[in-house]
């Protein structure tokens, strides 16, 4: 398949996945259902800054902006809540400026400093920028802010709400005025920024959770792909590699690991085949035809989730699935075991072949991204085996 045609097919598949995953929006937090926001507004002073000799201030602007802040000679933290007409919170922004010391020593949330936590817990940002400037009113004055680093996730999850998440850190120039109100100089300070904007139907669905897992899996693939680029280049022709490399690095790549109908085993093969063939140029036999695939729900011994019994049949896939364990399994469990069994059934891989994804049929991972790393390793081994 020519790379250009391959890209068209991939984009069509991703477009279909994206539209099926998108939802209508309500666009607000209901603080009566989320203790975090209630605590922040009712006992924030006492719980967070009681020992820091802070000056506290709460203001309401035009019935739509609620601001509460804590300030001392070292730092200022300001929560800005934007409300809709029903007084529901439609956006929460946190600004934290440090006037004395390092930002990382004081930012209570820490995430803008330890951005790796977000990569781990949410996945690759939808948008990443550097040196972004903007102006806003801060300390009742128009101030210049520059994001040295800015990240945005379009589909993050927070408790029972799907959100758009923005995180940044940088430098702010705050005006210092004399008694007449004239700016006599600017003070440069470090600042951190954190914003949550609710979206979706107001509650997290199974699809949201599964896409979150898919995004983390893709991060693992991307991480190991970038480490192995020289080896991959040696295994693929240059044009094929360039197309694959652009897909793996693209923001829509997570949708390749997102399966909407998680109870249909054929869907797992469709994804497995598509990624292996279109990204890694791995060849398949007649297994690609639906008539050559057989998945049987049954009862398996010793808590086994699935078992490939078609390893000696070159023409077809045949996998047994324990119904009870399948119904109790997570999305990650299911995609792992199906990809594991495809490795057995289609490519004849053994537990003893030294491929991490094949060493066990039970998955115990700290993070889905590790599964992505294991999947990439298996693809490379299959490709090398085929080329021999």
Secondary structure, 3 states (H helix, E strand, C coil): CCHHHHHHHHHHHHHHHHHHHCCCCCCCECHHHCHHHHHHHHCHHHHHHCCCCCEEEEEEECCCEEEEEEECCCEEEEEEEEECCCCCEEEEEEEEEECCCCHHHHCCCCCCCCCHHHHHHCCCCCEEEEEEEEEEEECCEEEEEEEEEEEEEEEEEECCEEEEEEEEEEEEEEEEECCCCCEEEEEEEEEEEEEEEEECCCCCCHHHHHHHHHHHHHHHHHHHHHHCHHHHHHHCCHHHHHHHHHHHCCCCHHHHHCCCCCCCHHHHHHHHHHHHHHHHCCCCCHHHCHHHEEEEEECCHHHCCEEECCCCCCCCEEEEEEHHHHHHCCHHHHHHHHHHHHHHHHHCCCHHHCCHHHCCCCCCCCCHHHHHHHHHHHHHHHHHHHHC
